[in-house]
Amino acid sequence: MNTDQRHFDWENILTKPVYTSDNKHVGHIDGLDDKHVCIKEEIIHARYYIISREILETYQHGKVKLRISEQELNSKYKKDRPMNF
């Protein structure tokens, strides 16, 4: 992440909107653990994406931006349920 991770308050990103590298809104931050972030997207039925914290690029102006595109997010990280978040 572009902010200094040693001083970044990860709890600040909970509930914040998430955008991919191609500027697609894909949901909001729903949960965190030591290594991963859970993104929740609600359309009709909830979709979840479990990604490594390293995939987050920036957190600025109340928005989280990812290093990957919407296509990559959908193809590699989509889950039916959020695991243990």
C-alpha positions as CSV (number, residue, x, y, z in Angstrom):
1,M,0.0,0.0,0.0
2,N,1.3,3.5,-0.7
3,T,0.8,4.6,2.8
4,D,3.4,3.5,5.4
5,Q,2.1,0.1,6.5
6,R,3.8,0.3,9.8
7,H,1.7,3.3,10.8
8,F,-1.4,2.6,8.8
9,D,-4.5,2.0,10.9
10,W,-6.2,-0.9,9.1
11,E,-9.4,-0.5,11.0
12,N,-10.0,2.8,9.2
13,I,-10.7,0.9,5.9
14,L,-13.6,-1.1,7.4
15,T,-16.9,-0.3,5.5
16,K,-15.0,1.9,2.9
17,P,-15.8,1.5,-0.8
18,V,-13.3,-0.5,-2.9
19,Y,-12.3,0.3,-6.5
20,T,-10.2,-1.8,-8.9
21,S,-7.2,-0.6,-10.9
22,D,-9.6,0.0,-13.8
23,N,-11.8,2.2,-11.5
24,K,-14.7,-0.2,-11.1
25,H,-16.6,-0.1,-7.8
26,V,-16.6,-3.7,-6.4
27,G,-18.1,-3.3,-3.0
28,H,-16.8,-2.4,0.5
29,I,-14.4,-3.7,3.0
30,D,-16.3,-6.2,5.2
31,G,-13.5,-7.8,7.3
32,L,-9.8,-8.1,8.0
33,D,-7.4,-10.6,9.4
34,D,-3.6,-10.4,9.7
35,K,-3.0,-11.2,6.1
36,H,-6.3,-10.8,4.2
37,V,-9.1,-8.4,3.4
38,C,-12.7,-9.4,2.7
39,I,-14.6,-7.3,0.2
40,K,-18.3,-7.6,0.1
41,E,-20.4,-6.8,-3.0
42,E,-24.2,-6.8,-2.7
43,I,-26.2,-6.9,-5.8
44,I,-29.1,-9.4,-5.3
45,H,-27.0,-11.9,-3.5
46,A,-23.8,-11.0,-1.7
47,R,-20.5,-11.8,-3.3
48,Y,-17.2,-11.9,-1.5
49,Y,-13.6,-11.4,-2.5
50,I,-10.8,-12.6,-0.2
51,I,-7.5,-10.9,-1.1
52,S,-4.1,-10.4,0.3
53,R,-3.5,-7.1,2.0
54,E,-0.7,-6.6,-0.5
55,I,-3.2,-6.2,-3.3
56,L,-4.4,-2.9,-1.8
57,E,-2.7,-0.1,-3.5
58,T,-4.0,3.1,-1.8
59,Y,-6.5,4.4,0.8
60,Q,-7.2,8.0,0.0
61,H,-10.2,10.3,0.4
62,G,-12.2,7.5,2.0
63,K,-11.7,5.0,-0.9
64,V,-9.6,1.9,-1.2
65,K,-8.0,1.2,-4.5
66,L,-6.7,-2.2,-5.6
67,R,-3.6,-3.1,-7.7
68,I,-5.7,-5.5,-9.9
69,S,-8.5,-5.1,-12.4
70,E,-12.1,-6.1,-12.0
71,Q,-11.6,-9.1,-14.3
72,E,-8.7,-10.4,-12.2
73,L,-10.6,-9.9,-9.0
74,N,-13.5,-11.9,-10.3
75,S,-11.5,-14.7,-11.8
76,K,-9.1,-15.3,-8.9
77,Y,-10.7,-14.1,-5.7
78,K,-14.5,-14.5,-5.8
79,K,-16.0,-16.5,-3.1
80,D,-19.6,-17.6,-2.2
81,R,-19.1,-16.9,1.5
82,P,-16.6,-14.8,3.6
83,M,-14.8,-17.6,5.3
84,N,-13.9,-16.6,8.9
85,F,-14.2,-12.8,8.9
